[in-house]
Structure formats: C-alpha cells, structure tokens
Amino acid sequence: MEILKKLIIVIAAIFAPAKAMILTSFILVVMDLVTGLLAARKQNIPITSSGLKRTIVKLAIYEIAIILGFLTQHYLLDGDTIPVANIIAGFVGITELTSCLENLNILSGNNILQVIIDKLSLDKGPNKK
C-alpha cells in the first residue's frame, strides 16, 4: 500500500504543470454533457446510456491526449519549444465550447454568440444611426 501512495505522489508531481489543462477540459466536457442533456430534454430526444457512454469515452480520450501531449512536450521535445499539450488542450477547449454554445442556442432559441456580438458591437451603439 505504501508503494501505491508513493506512485500516486510521483504521478501527481509529474502532471502538476498540466493540471489546469486537464481540469479545464474535464469541466468543459461536463458542461457540454449538462447543456446537451438539457437541450435533448427540450427537444424531446430520449437520453440513452449509449449517449452517456460516449461522453465518458470522449472524456477519457481528451484527457489521455492532453497527458500524452504533455509528456511529449516535456520529455521528448526541448521543453516548451513546441507547446504540444497546449495545442491539444486548445483544440479540445474550442470543440467543447462550440458544442456548449450549440446546446445553449437550442435552449435559448437564439444564436447566443451572435447576440453577444450584437451587444458588444460598436456600430450598434445608442448614438449610432
């Protein structure tokens, strides 16, 4: 049991710099799951165990990809010359964020991103004609 504790500590120490990427991708996948379930419920689409299984598989693949990218970046390349883990985490983040926005569009009935852009647009201010 003592060896297992030491092994866990070593693994945690190795991946500590990647903790933010791993945690953020996990949170984004969970948020996609939650918004996806709500959107499916709104559209009367049945929620199945196979659909939930896809989320677990997706989460595992994303986390493994980030971990492998981190290991490649730090132990096979010259440090942070090529930020492999950051690139992989960026793709994961953009994919999950896009999916969440699509689900929010279904829930709200509006294009959320377009509404935000319209609100922030300088051309449509109160003093513009």
N, C-alpha and C positions, 0 to 999 in steps of 0.2 A: 504494500500500500504506500509506503514511503517513496518508492521509486516512481510510482504513478504521480504522486504530488510533485515531485521534482521535475518530471517530464512535462507536466502541465505548466509549471512555472517557466520552464525553458521555452516552451512553445509560445506562451503568452508574452515573454520578453522579446522573442524574435519578431512577432507580429504586432507588437505595440505601436510602431510607427504607422502601421496600416489600419489601426483601429478605427479611425474616423471614416475611412473609405468603406470598410466592412460594415460598420454600424449604419452609415448613411444609406448604403444600398439595401440593407435589411429593412430600414424604416420605409424607404420608397416602395419596396415590394409589398410590405404590409399595407401601406396606404393605397396602393393600387388594388390590393385584394379587397379592402374595405369599400373603396369607391366603386369597384367592379361589382361587388355583391349588392350594393345599394342601387346601382344602375340596372342590374339584372332584375332586381325586385320591382323597380319602377316599370320595366318593360315586360313584366310577367314572364321572364325567361327562367326556367327551372334551374335551381342550383344543385349540381351533382357532385358526388365525391370525386369523379374523374376531373372535374374542373378545379376543385381544390387541390387535387394531387398535382396538377400542372403547376400550380403556384409553388408548392413545396419543391418540385423538381427545378423550376426556374430559379428559386432562391438558392438552392444548392449549387447550380451551375454558375450563377453570378458570383457567389462567394468564392467558389473554387477558382474561377477565372481571375478574380482580383488577387487572391492569395498567390496563384501561380505567376501572375504578372509582377507582384511584389518580390517574390523570390528571384525571378529572372532579373528584375531591375537591380536588386541589391547584391546578388551573389554571382550572377553570370555576366552582367554588364559592369561598366565602370561607374558604380554609384548611381547618381541621378542624371547621367548623360542623356539617356532616353527614359522619360517618365512613363514606363510601360504600365504600371499599376494605375497611375492617374488617368491615362488614356482609356484603359479598360473601364475604370470606375466612371469616367465621364460618359462613355457610351451607355453604360448601364443606367446612369442617372438620367440622361436625356430620354432613353427609351421608357423608363418608368414614369418620368414626369409627363411625357407626352400621353402615355396611357391614362394617367390620373386626370389630365386635362380633358381627354376624350370622355372619360366617365363623368366628370363634372359638367361637361357640355350636355350630356344626356340628362343628368339630374336637374340642371337648371333650365334646359330648353334653349339656352343661348350659347354662343361661341364665347366662352369665358375669356380667352386670350384676346379676342377682338374687342370685347367690352373694356378690358384693361387698357388696351392700346388706345381706344377711343377716349377713355377718361384721361389718359396721360398725354394725349396729342396736343401739341401747342397750337395747331391750326384750328382747333375747335374750341378755343377759349371763349369766355363770355364777351370779350371785346372784339372778337374777330367777326367779320361779316361774310 
